[in-house]
Amino acid sequence: MSLLVALLILAGIILVIVEVIFIPGTTVVGIAGVVLAIAGIGFSYWEFGSTIGFYTLISTFTVFGILIYYAFRSNSWDKLALKTSINSKNNEGFLESFLVGTEGICLSALRPVGKAEFGGRAVEVTSQEGYIETGSRVRIKEVSAARIIVEQIA
């Protein structure tokens, strides 16, 4: 029974450390670890009495605290963490080259978003009027930093 207690507590501690260090936010792994550790401590109280159970409780918390301390101190999560950031902006300077009133052809159906070609350049556009068939002629109605809005030419 002492082997079962030790295995439950060890598995619980490992799962909680995995939750904290490697996959934070999932909570399922952490809850499972806490349940296993509590089960191990409970079996210790049940099988060996209150004195040994209390020592098991104190030693479990001590070992857990030491392992968490060294896990954070060793920076083991740095190997898994992204250290760089993206400084670019979406379509920076690209959409400004398209002028309101420029005419083009739909390369795909606009439902209401699709592809259109203006002056040999394919770009994603949005139709305010809803569905526009492939091959239809369109005119740029509005250009913003994030999208081009078009209307169908009758």
Secondary structure as the mmCIF struct_conf table of DSSP 4:
data_model
#
loop_
_struct_conf.conf_type_id
_struct_conf.id
_struct_conf.beg_label_comp_id
_struct_conf.beg_label_asym_id
_struct_conf.beg_label_seq_id
_struct_conf.end_label_comp_id
_struct_conf.end_label_asym_id
_struct_conf.end_label_seq_id
HELX_RH_AL_P HELX_RH_AL_P1 SER A 2 ILE A 21
TURN_TY1_P TURN_TY1_P1 PHE A 22 PHE A 22
BEND BEND1 ILE A 23 ILE A 23
TURN_TY1_P TURN_TY1_P2 PRO A 24 GLY A 25
HELX_RH_AL_P HELX_RH_AL_P2 VAL A 28 PHE A 48
HELX_RH_AL_P HELX_RH_AL_P3 SER A 50 ARG A 73
TURN_TY1_P TURN_TY1_P3 SER A 74 ASN A 75
HELX_RH_3T_P HELX_RH_3T_P1 SER A 76 LYS A 79
TURN_TY1_P TURN_TY1_P4 LEU A 80 LEU A 80
BEND BEND2 ALA A 81 ALA A 81
TURN_TY1_P TURN_TY1_P5 ASN A 90 PHE A 94
HELX_RH_3T_P HELX_RH_3T_P2 LEU A 95 SER A 97
BEND BEND3 PHE A 98 PHE A 98
HELX_LH_PP_P HELX_LH_PP_P1 LEU A 99 LEU A 99
TURN_TY1_P TURN_TY1_P6 VAL A 100 GLY A 101
STRN STRN1 GLU A 103 CYS A 106
BEND BEND4 LEU A 107 SER A 108
STRN STRN2 LEU A 110 LEU A 110
BEND BEND5 ARG A 111 PRO A 112
STRN STRN3 VAL A 113 PHE A 118
TURN_TY1_P TURN_TY1_P7 GLY A 119 GLY A 120
STRN STRN4 ARG A 121 SER A 127
BEND BEND6 GLN A 128 GLY A 130
STRN STRN5 ILE A 132 ILE A 132
TURN_TY1_P TURN_TY1_P8 THR A 134 GLY A 135
STRN STRN6 ARG A 137 VAL A 143
BEND BEND7 ALA A 145 ALA A 146
STRN STRN7 ILE A 148 GLN A 152
#
